[in-house]
Amino acid sequence: AWQELASLPRCAASLRREAREALAIHHEHRSKNLDRARQHALDLLADPEANADRVRYRLDRLERKLSQRGARLPMSD
């Protein structure tokens, strides 16, 4: 439902921001798709009305998780 709201052309901006944040949270904590969570957070950051400090906090956390995930990948020969 959040995905549909975020993509509706006539969706109110405040509701679209809420949907994007919910999607970032969902992908970070539930589906564990950190790349998609990061993309939703970046989309949200592009919105001038978004709480930039809150979004940057989320992006920083996602970046740390992504870098840790990369560090845990086995090296290929």
mmCIF file as gemmi writes it, N, C-alpha and C atoms, coordinates in Angstrom:
data_model
loop_
_atom_site.group_PDB
_atom_site.id
_atom_site.type_symbol
_atom_site.label_atom_id
_atom_site.label_alt_id
_atom_site.label_comp_id
_atom_site.label_asym_id
_atom_site.label_entity_id
_atom_site.label_seq_id
_atom_site.pdbx_PDB_ins_code
_atom_site.Cartn_x
_atom_site.Cartn_y
_atom_site.Cartn_z
_atom_site.occupancy
_atom_site.B_iso_or_equiv
_atom_site.pdbx_formal_charge
_atom_site.auth_seq_id
_atom_site.auth_asym_id
_atom_site.pdbx_PDB_model_num
ATOM 1 N N . ALA Axp A 1 ? 0.823 -1.197 0 1 0 ? 1 A 1
ATOM 2 C CA . ALA Axp A 1 ? 0 0 0 1 0 ? 1 A 1
ATOM 3 C C . ALA Axp A 1 ? 0.869 1.264 0 1 0 ? 1 A 1
ATOM 4 N N . TRP Axp A 2 ? 1.965 1.22 0.782 1 0 ? 2 A 1
ATOM 5 C CA . TRP Axp A 2 ? 2.846 2.39 0.811 1 0 ? 2 A 1
ATOM 6 C C . TRP Axp A 2 ? 3.455 2.651 -0.561 1 0 ? 2 A 1
ATOM 7 N N . GLN Axp A 3 ? 3.82 1.592 -1.267 1 0 ? 3 A 1
ATOM 8 C CA . GLN Axp A 3 ? 4.402 1.742 -2.596 1 0 ? 3 A 1
ATOM 9 C C . GLN Axp A 3 ? 3.407 2.398 -3.546 1 0 ? 3 A 1
ATOM 10 N N . GLU Axp A 4 ? 2.156 1.973 -3.471 1 0 ? 4 A 1
ATOM 11 C CA . GLU Axp A 4 ? 1.129 2.579 -4.329 1 0 ? 4 A 1
ATOM 12 C C . GLU Axp A 4 ? 0.956 4.057 -4.006 1 0 ? 4 A 1
ATOM 13 N N . LEU Axp A 5 ? 0.909 4.394 -2.725 1 0 ? 5 A 1
ATOM 14 C CA . LEU Axp A 5 ? 0.764 5.806 -2.339 1 0 ? 5 A 1
ATOM 15 C C . LEU Axp A 5 ? 1.946 6.64 -2.824 1 0 ? 5 A 1
ATOM 16 N N . ALA Axp A 6 ? 3.137 6.112 -2.674 1 0 ? 6 A 1
ATOM 17 C CA . ALA Axp A 6 ? 4.335 6.864 -3.071 1 0 ? 6 A 1
ATOM 18 C C . ALA Axp A 6 ? 4.38 7.123 -4.568 1 0 ? 6 A 1
ATOM 19 N N . SER Axp A 7 ? 3.726 6.272 -5.348 1 0 ? 7 A 1
ATOM 20 C CA . SER Axp A 7 ? 3.789 6.43 -6.802 1 0 ? 7 A 1
ATOM 21 C C . SER Axp A 7 ? 2.559 7.108 -7.404 1 0 ? 7 A 1
ATOM 22 N N . LEU Axp A 8 ? 1.556 7.39 -6.595 1 0 ? 8 A 1
ATOM 23 C CA . LEU Axp A 8 ? 0.365 8.068 -7.127 1 0 ? 8 A 1
ATOM 24 C C . LEU Axp A 8 ? 0.689 9.51 -7.494 1 0 ? 8 A 1
ATOM 25 N N . PRO Axp A 9 ? 0.38 9.922 -8.722 1 0 ? 9 A 1
ATOM 26 C CA . PRO Axp A 9 ? 0.717 11.286 -9.137 1 0 ? 9 A 1
ATOM 27 C C . PRO Axp A 9 ? -0.034 12.366 -8.345 1 0 ? 9 A 1
ATOM 28 N N . ARG Axp A 10 ? -1.236 12.061 -7.888 1 0 ? 10 A 1
ATOM 29 C CA . ARG Axp A 10 ? -2.03 13.078 -7.204 1 0 ? 10 A 1
ATOM 30 C C . ARG Axp A 10 ? -1.995 12.921 -5.687 1 0 ? 10 A 1
ATOM 31 N N . CYS Axp A 11 ? -1.086 12.134 -5.196 1 0 ? 11 A 1
ATOM 32 C CA . CYS Axp A 11 ? -0.953 11.917 -3.759 1 0 ? 11 A 1
ATOM 33 C C . CYS Axp A 11 ? -0.454 13.203 -3.095 1 0 ? 11 A 1
ATOM 34 N N . ALA Axp A 12 ? -1.03 13.535 -1.945 1 0 ? 12 A 1
ATOM 35 C CA . ALA Axp A 12 ? -0.58 14.724 -1.205 1 0 ? 12 A 1
ATOM 36 C C . ALA Axp A 12 ? 0.891 14.56 -0.831 1 0 ? 12 A 1
ATOM 37 N N . ALA Axp A 13 ? 1.637 15.644 -0.903 1 0 ? 13 A 1
ATOM 38 C CA . ALA Axp A 13 ? 3.081 15.596 -0.65 1 0 ? 13 A 1
ATOM 39 C C . ALA Axp A 13 ? 3.396 15.052 0.738 1 0 ? 13 A 1
ATOM 40 N N . SER Axp A 14 ? 2.63 15.436 1.731 1 0 ? 14 A 1
ATOM 41 C CA . SER Axp A 14 ? 2.905 14.956 3.089 1 0 ? 14 A 1
ATOM 42 C C . SER Axp A 14 ? 2.682 13.449 3.191 1 0 ? 14 A 1
ATOM 43 N N . LEU Axp A 15 ? 1.672 12.947 2.521 1 0 ? 15 A 1
ATOM 44 C CA . LEU Axp A 15 ? 1.412 11.507 2.527 1 0 ? 15 A 1
ATOM 45 C C . LEU Axp A 15 ? 2.48 10.755 1.738 1 0 ? 15 A 1
ATOM 46 N N . ARG Axp A 16 ? 2.951 11.342 0.65 1 0 ? 16 A 1
ATOM 47 C CA . ARG Axp A 16 ? 4.027 10.729 -0.135 1 0 ? 16 A 1
ATOM 48 C C . ARG Axp A 16 ? 5.305 10.635 0.699 1 0 ? 16 A 1
ATOM 49 N N . ARG Axp A 17 ? 5.611 11.688 1.467 1 0 ? 17 A 1
ATOM 50 C CA . ARG Axp A 17 ? 6.788 11.644 2.348 1 0 ? 17 A 1
ATOM 51 C C . ARG Axp A 17 ? 6.64 10.538 3.384 1 0 ? 17 A 1
ATOM 52 N N . GLU Axp A 18 ? 5.461 10.435 3.975 1 0 ? 18 A 1
ATOM 53 C CA . GLU Axp A 18 ? 5.215 9.394 4.966 1 0 ? 18 A 1
ATOM 54 C C . GLU Axp A 18 ? 5.365 8.001 4.347 1 0 ? 18 A 1
ATOM 55 N N . ALA Axp A 19 ? 4.874 7.839 3.13 1 0 ? 19 A 1
ATOM 56 C CA . ALA Axp A 19 ? 4.981 6.551 2.443 1 0 ? 19 A 1
ATOM 57 C C . ALA Axp A 19 ? 6.439 6.205 2.161 1 0 ? 19 A 1
ATOM 58 N N . ARG Axp A 20 ? 7.21 7.171 1.702 1 0 ? 20 A 1
ATOM 59 C CA . ARG Axp A 20 ? 8.629 6.918 1.412 1 0 ? 20 A 1
ATOM 60 C C . ARG Axp A 20 ? 9.391 6.541 2.674 1 0 ? 20 A 1
ATOM 61 N N . GLU Axp A 21 ? 9.093 7.231 3.772 1 0 ? 21 A 1
ATOM 62 C CA . GLU Axp A 21 ? 9.761 6.894 5.024 1 0 ? 21 A 1
ATOM 63 C C . GLU Axp A 21 ? 9.357 5.49 5.485 1 0 ? 21 A 1
ATOM 64 N N . ALA Axp A 22 ? 8.08 5.166 5.377 1 0 ? 22 A 1
ATOM 65 C CA . ALA Axp A 22 ? 7.614 3.83 5.759 1 0 ? 22 A 1
ATOM 66 C C . ALA Axp A 22 ? 8.271 2.757 4.899 1 0 ? 22 A 1
ATOM 67 N N . LEU Axp A 23 ? 8.445 3.027 3.632 1 0 ? 23 A 1
ATOM 68 C CA . LEU Axp A 23 ? 9.099 2.065 2.746 1 0 ? 23 A 1
ATOM 69 C C . LEU Axp A 23 ? 10.577 1.888 3.115 1 0 ? 23 A 1
ATOM 70 N N . ALA Axp A 24 ? 11.238 2.98 3.439 1 0 ? 24 A 1
ATOM 71 C CA . ALA Axp A 24 ? 12.64 2.881 3.857 1 0 ? 24 A 1
ATOM 72 C C . ALA Axp A 24 ? 12.751 2.038 5.127 1 0 ? 24 A 1
ATOM 73 N N . ILE Axp A 25 ? 11.862 2.264 6.072 1 0 ? 25 A 1
ATOM 74 C CA . ILE Axp A 25 ? 11.859 1.496 7.321 1 0 ? 25 A 1
ATOM 75 C C . ILE Axp A 25 ? 11.565 0.031 7.032 1 0 ? 25 A 1
ATOM 76 N N . HIS Axp A 26 ? 10.563 -0.219 6.211 1 0 ? 26 A 1
ATOM 77 C CA . HIS Axp A 26 ? 10.193 -1.598 5.877 1 0 ? 26 A 1
ATOM 78 C C . HIS Axp A 26 ? 11.373 -2.35 5.262 1 0 ? 26 A 1
ATOM 79 N N . HIS Axp A 27 ? 12.008 -1.739 4.289 1 0 ? 27 A 1
ATOM 80 C CA . HIS Axp A 27 ? 13.098 -2.431 3.6 1 0 ? 27 A 1
ATOM 81 C C . HIS Axp A 27 ? 14.345 -2.574 4.482 1 0 ? 27 A 1
ATOM 82 N N . GLU Axp A 28 ? 14.549 -1.634 5.383 1 0 ? 28 A 1
ATOM 83 C CA . GLU Axp A 28 ? 15.701 -1.746 6.278 1 0 ? 28 A 1
ATOM 84 C C . GLU Axp A 28 ? 15.479 -2.839 7.33 1 0 ? 28 A 1
ATOM 85 N N . HIS Axp A 29 ? 14.317 -2.843 7.95 1 0 ? 29 A 1
ATOM 86 C CA . HIS Axp A 29 ? 14.102 -3.708 9.11 1 0 ? 29 A 1
ATOM 87 C C . HIS Axp A 29 ? 13.388 -5.016 8.818 1 0 ? 29 A 1
ATOM 88 N N . ARG Axp A 30 ? 12.534 -5.047 7.813 1 0 ? 30 A 1
ATOM 89 C CA . ARG Axp A 30 ? 11.741 -6.247 7.592 1 0 ? 30 A 1
ATOM 90 C C . ARG Axp A 30 ? 12.221 -7.073 6.407 1 0 ? 30 A 1
ATOM 91 N N . SER Axp A 31 ? 12.316 -6.46 5.247 1 0 ? 31 A 1
ATOM 92 C CA . SER Axp A 31 ? 12.744 -7.238 4.082 1 0 ? 31 A 1
ATOM 93 C C . SER Axp A 31 ? 14.27 -7.336 4.002 1 0 ? 31 A 1
ATOM 94 N N . LYS Axp A 32 ? 14.959 -6.525 4.805 1 0 ? 32 A 1
ATOM 95 C CA . LYS Axp A 32 ? 16.431 -6.52 4.856 1 0 ? 32 A 1
ATOM 96 C C . LYS Axp A 32 ? 17.067 -6.183 3.508 1 0 ? 32 A 1
ATOM 97 N N . ASN Axp A 33 ? 16.347 -5.41 2.699 1 0 ? 33 A 1
ATOM 98 C CA . ASN Axp A 33 ? 16.865 -4.965 1.414 1 0 ? 33 A 1
ATOM 99 C C . ASN Axp A 33 ? 17.412 -3.547 1.615 1 0 ? 33 A 1
ATOM 100 N N . LEU Axp A 34 ? 18.664 -3.488 2.031 1 0 ? 34 A 1
ATOM 101 C CA . LEU Axp A 34 ? 19.268 -2.206 2.387 1 0 ? 34 A 1
ATOM 102 C C . LEU Axp A 34 ? 19.422 -1.272 1.188 1 0 ? 34 A 1
ATOM 103 N N . ASP Axp A 35 ? 19.639 -1.833 0.017 1 0 ? 35 A 1
ATOM 104 C CA . ASP Axp A 35 ? 19.761 -0.998 -1.184 1 0 ? 35 A 1
ATOM 105 C C . ASP Axp A 35 ? 18.439 -0.278 -1.485 1 0 ? 35 A 1
ATOM 106 N N . ARG Axp A 36 ? 17.339 -1.002 -1.388 1 0 ? 36 A 1
ATOM 107 C CA . ARG Axp A 36 ? 16.029 -0.365 -1.628 1 0 ? 36 A 1
ATOM 108 C C . ARG Axp A 36 ? 15.71 0.632 -0.53 1 0 ? 36 A 1
ATOM 109 N N . ALA Axp A 37 ? 16.045 0.296 0.713 1 0 ? 37 A 1
ATOM 110 C CA . ALA Axp A 37 ? 15.828 1.232 1.822 1 0 ? 37 A 1
ATOM 111 C C . ALA Axp A 37 ? 16.594 2.525 1.562 1 0 ? 37 A 1
ATOM 112 N N . ARG Axp A 38 ? 17.833 2.383 1.116 1 0 ? 38 A 1
ATOM 113 C CA . ARG Axp A 38 ? 18.67 3.549 0.821 1 0 ? 38 A 1
ATOM 114 C C . ARG Axp A 38 ? 18.067 4.385 -0.297 1 0 ? 38 A 1
ATOM 115 N N . GLN Axp A 39 ? 17.565 3.725 -1.34 1 0 ? 39 A 1
ATOM 116 C CA . GLN Axp A 39 ? 16.969 4.467 -2.459 1 0 ? 39 A 1
ATOM 117 C C . GLN Axp A 39 ? 15.734 5.251 -2.007 1 0 ? 39 A 1
ATOM 118 N N . HIS Axp A 40 ? 14.899 4.651 -1.18 1 0 ? 40 A 1
ATOM 119 C CA . HIS Axp A 40 ? 13.723 5.366 -0.673 1 0 ? 40 A 1
ATOM 120 C C . HIS Axp A 40 ? 14.145 6.553 0.193 1 0 ? 40 A 1
ATOM 121 N N . ALA Axp A 41 ? 15.174 6.369 0.989 1 0 ? 41 A 1
ATOM 122 C CA . ALA Axp A 41 ? 15.666 7.472 1.817 1 0 ? 41 A 1
ATOM 123 C C . ALA Axp A 41 ? 16.235 8.589 0.94 1 0 ? 41 A 1
ATOM 124 N N . LEU Axp A 42 ? 16.95 8.238 -0.111 1 0 ? 42 A 1
ATOM 125 C CA . LEU Axp A 42 ? 17.481 9.257 -1.028 1 0 ? 42 A 1
ATOM 126 C C . LEU Axp A 42 ? 16.347 10.003 -1.724 1 0 ? 42 A 1
ATOM 127 N N . ASP Axp A 43 ? 15.308 9.277 -2.134 1 0 ? 43 A 1
ATOM 128 C CA . ASP Axp A 43 ? 14.144 9.925 -2.741 1 0 ? 43 A 1
ATOM 129 C C . ASP Axp A 43 ? 13.519 10.906 -1.761 1 0 ? 43 A 1
ATOM 130 N N . LEU Axp A 44 ? 13.439 10.494 -0.512 1 0 ? 44 A 1
ATOM 131 C CA . LEU Axp A 44 ? 12.869 11.352 0.518 1 0 ? 44 A 1
ATOM 132 C C . LEU Axp A 44 ? 13.741 12.574 0.749 1 0 ? 44 A 1
ATOM 133 N N . LEU Axp A 45 ? 15.051 12.401 0.741 1 0 ? 45 A 1
ATOM 134 C CA . LEU Axp A 45 ? 15.966 13.521 0.951 1 0 ? 45 A 1
ATOM 135 C C . LEU Axp A 45 ? 15.842 14.568 -0.158 1 0 ? 45 A 1
ATOM 136 N N . ALA Axp A 46 ? 15.457 14.144 -1.344 1 0 ? 46 A 1
ATOM 137 C CA . ALA Axp A 46 ? 15.293 15.085 -2.464 1 0 ? 46 A 1
ATOM 138 C C . ALA Axp A 46 ? 14.082 15.996 -2.275 1 0 ? 46 A 1
ATOM 139 N N . ASP Axp A 47 ? 13.203 15.643 -1.354 1 0 ? 47 A 1
ATOM 140 C CA . ASP Axp A 47 ? 12.008 16.445 -1.073 1 0 ? 47 A 1
ATOM 141 C C . ASP Axp A 47 ? 12.392 17.58 -0.121 1 0 ? 47 A 1
ATOM 142 N N . PRO Axp A 48 ? 12.258 18.825 -0.55 1 0 ? 48 A 1
ATOM 143 C CA . PRO Axp A 48 ? 12.681 19.947 0.301 1 0 ? 48 A 1
ATOM 144 C C . PRO Axp A 48 ? 11.871 20.07 1.596 1 0 ? 48 A 1
ATOM 145 N N . GLU Axp A 49 ? 10.709 19.469 1.64 1 0 ? 49 A 1
ATOM 146 C CA . GLU Axp A 49 ? 9.873 19.542 2.842 1 0 ? 49 A 1
ATOM 147 C C . GLU Axp A 49 ? 10.165 18.411 3.835 1 0 ? 49 A 1
ATOM 148 N N . ALA Axp A 50 ? 10.988 17.467 3.449 1 0 ? 50 A 1
ATOM 149 C CA . ALA Axp A 50 ? 11.311 16.331 4.328 1 0 ? 50 A 1
ATOM 150 C C . ALA Axp A 50 ? 12.21 16.802 5.472 1 0 ? 50 A 1
ATOM 151 N N . ASN Axp A 51 ? 12.153 16.094 6.581 1 0 ? 51 A 1
ATOM 152 C CA . ASN Axp A 51 ? 13.019 16.368 7.715 1 0 ? 51 A 1
ATOM 153 C C . ASN Axp A 51 ? 14.414 15.843 7.371 1 0 ? 51 A 1
ATOM 154 N N . ALA Axp A 52 ? 15.252 16.719 6.863 1 0 ? 52 A 1
ATOM 155 C CA . ALA Axp A 52 ? 16.558 16.322 6.333 1 0 ? 52 A 1
ATOM 156 C C . ALA Axp A 52 ? 17.439 15.68 7.402 1 0 ? 52 A 1
ATOM 157 N N . ASP Axp A 53 ? 17.383 16.179 8.635 1 0 ? 53 A 1
ATOM 158 C CA . ASP Axp A 53 ? 18.209 15.589 9.696 1 0 ? 53 A 1
ATOM 159 C C . ASP Axp A 53 ? 17.82 14.142 9.953 1 0 ? 53 A 1
ATOM 160 N N . ARG Axp A 54 ? 16.534 13.88 9.983 1 0 ? 54 A 1
ATOM 161 C CA . ARG Axp A 54 ? 16.046 12.519 10.215 1 0 ? 54 A 1
ATOM 162 C C . ARG Axp A 54 ? 16.427 11.589 9.065 1 0 ? 54 A 1
ATOM 163 N N . VAL Axp A 55 ? 16.31 12.099 7.849 1 0 ? 55 A 1
ATOM 164 C CA . VAL Axp A 55 ? 16.644 11.286 6.681 1 0 ? 55 A 1
ATOM 165 C C . VAL Axp A 55 ? 18.147 11.021 6.642 1 0 ? 55 A 1
ATOM 166 N N . ARG Axp A 56 ? 18.952 12.024 6.926 1 0 ? 56 A 1
ATOM 167 C CA . ARG Axp A 56 ? 20.414 11.832 6.927 1 0 ? 56 A 1
ATOM 168 C C . ARG Axp A 56 ? 20.831 10.826 7.998 1 0 ? 56 A 1
ATOM 169 N N . TYR Axp A 57 ? 20.16 10.861 9.147 1 0 ? 57 A 1
ATOM 170 C CA . TYR Axp A 57 ? 20.44 9.89 10.204 1 0 ? 57 A 1
ATOM 171 C C . TYR Axp A 57 ? 20.178 8.474 9.689 1 0 ? 57 A 1
ATOM 172 N N . ARG Axp A 58 ? 19.055 8.293 9.002 1 0 ? 58 A 1
ATOM 173 C CA . ARG Axp A 58 ? 18.708 6.992 8.429 1 0 ? 58 A 1
ATOM 174 C C . ARG Axp A 58 ? 19.742 6.592 7.363 1 0 ? 58 A 1
ATOM 175 N N . LEU Axp A 59 ? 20.104 7.525 6.492 1 0 ? 59 A 1
ATOM 176 C CA . LEU Axp A 59 ? 21.085 7.228 5.446 1 0 ? 59 A 1
ATOM 177 C C . LEU Axp A 59 ? 22.442 6.858 6.038 1 0 ? 59 A 1
ATOM 178 N N . ASP Axp A 60 ? 22.864 7.557 7.076 1 0 ? 60 A 1
ATOM 179 C CA . ASP Axp A 60 ? 24.136 7.22 7.724 1 0 ? 60 A 1
ATOM 180 C C . ASP Axp A 60 ? 24.097 5.794 8.269 1 0 ? 60 A 1
ATOM 181 N N . ARG Axp A 61 ? 22.99 5.442 8.909 1 0 ? 61 A 1
ATOM 182 C CA . ARG Axp A 61 ? 22.85 4.093 9.455 1 0 ? 61 A 1
ATOM 183 C C . ARG Axp A 61 ? 22.862 3.058 8.338 1 0 ? 61 A 1
ATOM 184 N N . LEU Axp A 62 ? 22.144 3.345 7.256 1 0 ? 62 A 1
ATOM 185 C CA . LEU Axp A 62 ? 22.116 2.421 6.118 1 0 ? 62 A 1
ATOM 186 C C . LEU Axp A 62 ? 23.497 2.265 5.493 1 0 ? 62 A 1
ATOM 187 N N . GLU Axp A 63 ? 24.215 3.363 5.368 1 0 ? 63 A 1
ATOM 188 C CA . GLU Axp A 63 ? 25.566 3.299 4.803 1 0 ? 63 A 1
ATOM 189 C C . GLU Axp A 63 ? 26.477 2.436 5.675 1 0 ? 63 A 1
ATOM 190 N N . ARG Axp A 64 ? 26.36 2.576 7.002 1 0 ? 64 A 1
ATOM 191 C CA . ARG Axp A 64 ? 27.163 1.732 7.898 1 0 ? 64 A 1
ATOM 192 C C . ARG Axp A 64 ? 26.812 0.26 7.709 1 0 ? 64 A 1
ATOM 193 N N . LYS Axp A 65 ? 25.529 -0.037 7.644 1 0 ? 65 A 1
ATOM 194 C CA . LYS Axp A 65 ? 25.092 -1.423 7.464 1 0 ? 65 A 1
ATOM 195 C C . LYS Axp A 65 ? 25.564 -1.973 6.12 1 0 ? 65 A 1
ATOM 196 N N . LEU Axp A 66 ? 25.469 -1.158 5.08 1 0 ? 66 A 1
ATOM 197 C CA . LEU Axp A 66 ? 25.912 -1.604 3.758 1 0 ? 66 A 1
ATOM 198 C C . LEU Axp A 66 ? 27.423 -1.842 3.737 1 0 ? 66 A 1
ATOM 199 N N . SER Axp A 67 ? 28.187 -0.982 4.388 1 0 ? 67 A 1
ATOM 200 C CA . SER Axp A 67 ? 29.635 -1.177 4.397 1 0 ? 67 A 1
ATOM 201 C C . SER Axp A 67 ? 30.008 -2.4 5.236 1 0 ? 67 A 1
ATOM 202 N N . GLN Axp A 68 ? 29.293 -2.662 6.315 1 0 ? 68 A 1
ATOM 203 C CA . GLN Axp A 68 ? 29.546 -3.863 7.118 1 0 ? 68 A 1
ATOM 204 C C . GLN Axp A 68 ? 29.2 -5.112 6.324 1 0 ? 68 A 1
ATOM 205 N N . ARG Axp A 69 ? 28.121 -5.05 5.591 1 0 ? 69 A 1
ATOM 206 C CA . ARG Axp A 69 ? 27.723 -6.189 4.762 1 0 ? 69 A 1
ATOM 207 C C . ARG Axp A 69 ? 28.793 -6.468 3.716 1 0 ? 69 A 1
ATOM 208 N N . GLY Axp A 70 ? 29.34 -5.41 3.123 1 0 ? 70 A 1
ATOM 209 C CA . GLY Axp A 70 ? 30.39 -5.568 2.13 1 0 ? 70 A 1
ATOM 210 C C . GLY Axp A 70 ? 31.662 -6.136 2.732 1 0 ? 70 A 1
ATOM 211 N N . ALA Axp A 71 ? 31.958 -5.75 3.966 1 0 ? 71 A 1
ATOM 212 C CA . ALA Axp A 71 ? 33.164 -6.24 4.625 1 0 ? 71 A 1
ATOM 213 C C . ALA Axp A 71 ? 33.038 -7.718 4.978 1 0 ? 71 A 1
ATOM 214 N N . ARG Axp A 72 ? 31.818 -8.214 5.135 1 0 ? 72 A 1
ATOM 215 C CA . ARG Axp A 72 ? 31.602 -9.615 5.501 1 0 ? 72 A 1
ATOM 216 C C . ARG Axp A 72 ? 31.574 -10.545 4.3 1 0 ? 72 A 1
ATOM 217 N N . LEU Axp A 73 ? 31.514 -9.999 3.107 1 0 ? 73 A 1
ATOM 218 C CA . LEU Axp A 73 ? 31.494 -10.85 1.917 1 0 ? 73 A 1
ATOM 219 C C . LEU Axp A 73 ? 32.858 -11.511 1.744 1 0 ? 73 A 1
ATOM 220 N N . PRO Axp A 74 ? 32.877 -12.804 1.44 1 0 ? 74 A 1
ATOM 221 C CA . PRO Axp A 74 ? 34.174 -13.48 1.248 1 0 ? 74 A 1
ATOM 222 C C . PRO Axp A 74 ? 34.875 -12.942 0.012 1 0 ? 74 A 1
ATOM 223 N N . MET Axp A 75 ? 36.171 -12.856 0.103 1 0 ? 75 A 1
ATOM 224 C CA . MET Axp A 75 ? 36.98 -12.398 -1.021 1 0 ? 75 A 1
ATOM 225 C C . MET Axp A 75 ? 37.08 -13.521 -2.042 1 0 ? 75 A 1
ATOM 226 N N . SER Axp A 76 ? 36.939 -13.167 -3.302 1 0 ? 76 A 1
ATOM 227 C CA . SER Axp A 76 ? 37.071 -14.186 -4.368 1 0 ? 76 A 1
ATOM 228 C C . SER Axp A 76 ? 38.505 -14.155 -4.87 1 0 ? 76 A 1
ATOM 229 N N . ASP Axp A 77 ? 38.976 -15.321 -5.268 1 0 ? 77 A 1
ATOM 230 C CA . ASP Axp A 77 ? 40.357 -15.443 -5.768 1 0 ? 77 A 1
ATOM 231 C C . ASP Axp A 77 ? 40.448 -15.151 -7.235 1 0 ? 77 A 1
